[in-house]
């Protein structure tokens, strides 16, 4: 039986196709692994950036809420200075290592100014300031010291209001001089300016009125 030339070529091609190994070559696998690795790295970077942004946003929101709480507390203290109360505000200016660490003193009965209504109905001395977290720590917290009037100041109780504070500064407006003063001696200035540094950079600053001072000016 004679085989035509064309048929012989077709049979040889079919045999060659059947003998070709199935699957991917090493080069194809390496290219696929490389592409997959690049995709995984891109996804990791994208997810990491989103998580960092969420964390930063959350920290910023928490810091804003904490600062609002401090402002409301100081507002309540200034609003609580009644006309009948003999003692006013006493502001003391301190600088440690070129960093302001002022103190704001007042007398309070149980209530908002003392941050408790469960204490004995007596006069307490309260100081708003910053102090190291521990005797050996470089980190400072903002809070209040409170102790019963007539007792030693060393017996105070400390309550933290804001952690990790770099500096604190108060100023008191004198309308007669038209100046901001660094200190205040048992007075009721019409305005009190507070600056709080939490990190390097611009501080948080707010000016708060003293209602009883304005009432006295109208009398």
Secondary structure, 3 states (H helix, E strand, C coil): CCCCHHHHHHHHHHHHHHHCCCCCCHHHHHHHHHHHHHHHHHHHHHHHHHHHHHHHHHHHHHHHHHHHHHHHHHHHHHHCCCCCCCCCEEEECCEECCEEECEEEEEECCEHHHCECCCCCCCEEEEEEEEECCCCCCCEEEEEEEEECCCCHHHCEEEEEECCCCEEEEEEEECCCCEEECCEEEECCCEEEEEEECCCCCCEEEEEECHHHHHHHHC
